[in-house]
Amino acid sequence: MTKTPGKAEPQKPISKAEREARKAFRQVDAEKAMTEHEIAQKAFSKTASVSRPSGWGARLQRHRPQKPNPRRRNDSSESSETALDLRRGAEA
């Protein structure tokens, strides 16, 4: 029997034993996947809890705007002062 293009062959019916075997393998695979997922979730939550504190206070602390450091020189303010000094000198 040769295949005709564009037509699918009918599937062969599977036996009851093969169906039971497939069902058993699916259950084993599902349990294995769930176990791997639980292990990954535990590892992730352990690492995440160690790496940074949780809660609203910690979140606010991470995302709050940084205060300018008074000891650090701000280059943008120097350039604006220089421009103001030049304008004042030009007026005088």
HELIX and SHEET records of a PDB file:
HELIX    1   1 LYS A   16  SER A   51  1                                  36    
HELIX    2   2 TRP A   56  HIS A   63  1                                   8    
HELIX    3   3 ASP A   75  GLU A   91  1                                  17    
END                                                                             
